[in-house]
Amino acid sequence: MVQPLAHLRLCAVNIDGVMLEDTFSPVIHHFLVSRGCAYTADIERSIFSQPRALAGRLLAEAVGGSMTGEQALEEYFEERARFVAEHPVRVSDGAVELLERLRAAGLATVCYGGLGKEHFDAFLGEFAGLFDEPGYVCTNDFRPGLREIAADHFGLAFDQVLVIDDVARVGEEAGRLGMPFVGHPSSFEHSFQRQLMGEAGVRHVVDSLHAVDEGLLRTLDAEAAASASRH
């Protein structure tokens, strides 16, 4: 891009489901269905993008309370380890190009998610130079973490931060805060996130990160500037 964006200053990109292909939805679905739990939009809405301890309790409750939250979380991560052994974690198609477009537009970039920084280092470490300090923010203790990323880590107004995430709950929080948001829902066949994003009123939803192109970035920038001028 020749001209930098006028209003936006930062893009916060979620790690699992955006920068990396979704390896959580299939495991959560199997965990619940294999234990006799009907997999519904309400179940998915309640569990996704929650602190790990809460997600564990919700998983345990969903399967009838036969285990503690800690046990559910331990079994879940054991199942996920087996899943990724057969389906290795991969960088999403278009993810690196997206980072390059964001930086060319003059935006700082940061990655965030619920797992520790070692997860970022393992799968995105080779691209760390495309992110700005701190590079990665673990949001497990304050999910979804949008307020903290914008205000505490970068000292920016909410409308100056673009968020790209695969979970509708995060889009709802972005809407409450007045943050520009792009939804990138999972393509997993049993996922409800596209439906939930529609119900949440998310206006910009993409199937591919290639779709977050210069035209969409300029649209988001103009919308954010217009929103800021009204407040």
N, C-alpha and C positions, 0 to 999 in steps of 0.2 A: 504494500500500500504506500502511496506517495504521501497522502495526508493522514496524520495521526487522528485518532478519534477525539472528539471535542470534549466529552464529558466523562466517559468511563476511564478508570485508572488501573483497575485490577480485574483479573479473571481468576476465580477459585474453581478448580476442577476436581471433582470427586475421583478417587482412585479406582475402586472396584465397581465396574459397570460403566465407567466412562473411559478413564485412561487404560484400564485393564478390562478384558472381557469378563462378563458376569459369571462368577463361579460360586455365587452364594444362593441365588434363587433355586437352582436345581437341587442343591443339598438340603435347603430348608424344606422344599416341597417333599423330597423323599423322606426326610426325617419325620415329618408329620404324617404323611399318607401311609408309610410303612408301619406306623403305630396306630392306625385306625382313625386318624383325625381327618375330617373333611377339610379340604383346602379351599378356603373362601377368600374373597376380597377383604373382608373384615379381619381375618386372621393375618393376612399378608400386611395389611395396613398397620396393624398393632405391633408387629414384630420388626419390620424393616426400619433401619436407621435409628435404632434405640441403643442406649448403653448396653454393653455386653451382659452385665448382671441382670438388667431388666429383661433383655431378650431371653436369657436363660430361664427366668421365672415364667415368662409368657409361653415359651416352648413347653415347659413342664406342665403348666396348667392346661395347655391345649391338648395334651395327650393323656389327660385325666389325673394328673398329680401323682403318678406312680413313682416319680423321681423328684429330687430337689432341683432348684434352678442351677446349682453348681454342677450336679450330675448331668443335667440336660445339656449344659454348655460343653462339658467335657466330651460327652458322646457326640454332640454336633461337630465339634472340631476334629474328632477322630474320623467321623464320616467324611468331613471335608478333605482331610488329608488323603483318604483313600480315593476320593473323587479326583483331586488334582494330580494324583499319581497317574491316573488314567487319562485325565484331560488337563494337561499342563496349562498353567496360567500364561496367558499371552497378552502382549500389548495390543490394544484395540486397533483395528484398521482405521487409519486417518488420525490417530492420536498425536503422533509426532508432528505431522503436518499442521494440525490444529494449533499446537504450541507455537510453531513457527509463524503462523498467521497472526496469532494473538500478539506476539512480540513485535512483529512487523507493524501492527496497528498501534504500537506504543504502549501496550498494556503490560503491567507486571503480571506474573503468573505464580500461583501457589497451588499445591495439591493438598487434599485433605481426605480423611477417612477415619473409621473407627478402630483400625488395627494400629499397632505401634510402628514407629519409623523404620524398623527393620524390614517391614513388608514393602515399604517404598524403596528402600535401599536395594532389596533383593531383585525387584522387578523393574524399577525405573531409575536405578542408580546411574546407569550409563547415559541417561538424559537429564541428569541433575542440573547441568548447565543451562537448561532451558527454563528453569524455575528460579524465582527470586527468594532470598532469605525470608523465612527459615526453610524454604523448599517444600516441607511437608508439615502439616499440623494434624496431630492426633486429636480427634474430637470425641473420643469415647466418654470423657468426663463431662462434656457439655454439648451433647448432640442436640440439634444438628450442627451447631457451632458457627453459624453464619455471622451472628452478632459479634462473637469473639474474634473471628478472622478479620472482619472489617475494622472494628473499633480498636481491639486490643493489639493485634499484630501489625496492622497497617495504618491505623489512625485515619481511616477514610469514612466519609459519609456512606450510608447504606446504598444510596442510588448511584454511587461511583463504582460499585462492585458487581460484576457479572458472575453469576453462578451457573455451572453446568453440572447436573446431577441426574441419576437414573431413578430417583425415588420421589414419589408425589408428595410425601410428607415434607421433604425439603423444599419443594416448590411452594407448598402452602406457607411455610415459614418465610421464604423469600417474598411472597406476596404481602404478608403482614408487615414486613420490614421495609417494603418498597424497593426491593432489590431486583434488578433485571435477572431473568431466569430462562434457561433453555433446558427442557427435559429431554433426556435420551433414554427412554424406557427399554428394559430388557426385551430381547427377542425370544426369550424362553417361552415355550408354548403355553405354560400354565400361569404365566405372570399376569397380574392384574394392574401393573403400574401404568400402562397406557390408559386404561379405563379410569383409574384413580386420578391421573393427571387431568383428564377431561373433566371429571367431577370437581376437581379443585380449581378449574378455570385457568390452567396453564395454557398460555396462548402460543408459545413457541415450542414445538415438539419435533424432534428430528429422529430419523431412523439411522442416519449415518453421521459421523463427525465431519465428513466432508461437506455436509450441508450447512455447517456453521462457517459460512464463507464470508467474503468481504461484504456482500450485500446484506446478509443477516446481521453482521456486526454493526454496520452503519445504521440499520433500522433500530437495533437495540440501543445504540448510542443516542440516536435522536429521540427515542421514546423516553430514555432516562433523563435527558436534558429537559424535555418538555415537562416531565413529571416534577423535576426539581424546581422548575420555574413557577409551578403552581403552588408550591409550599413555602 
